[in-house]
Amino acid sequence: MSVMEDEIKQLIIDSLALEGMSITDINSQEALFNSGLGLDSIDALELGLAIRKKYDVRIDAEKDNVELIFASVANLTRFIQDEQQRSAQ
């Protein structure tokens, strides 16, 4: 488990006000929507805004494969790291 994955888990908990949860309650490979953590489309919008504020990374629903990006914490982490590397070049 990476430090960024833990940061993203905490960001999910904080930005979506998931009271009573800790980062250890979220599996990095677990689905964030439906049968997994149970998030919905409004949660995705809020989380997208939180990611943009914290990491200066924008997830574009028109261009990016949003379902794949938001599939898990691990996927979100990979996407953010890739975008940060791309913008640093």
Secondary structure, 3 states (H helix, E strand, C coil): CCHHHHHHHHHHHHHCCCCCCCHHHCCCCCCCECCCCCECHHHHHHHHHHHHHHHCCCCCCCCCCHHHHCCCHHHHHHHHHHHHHHHHC
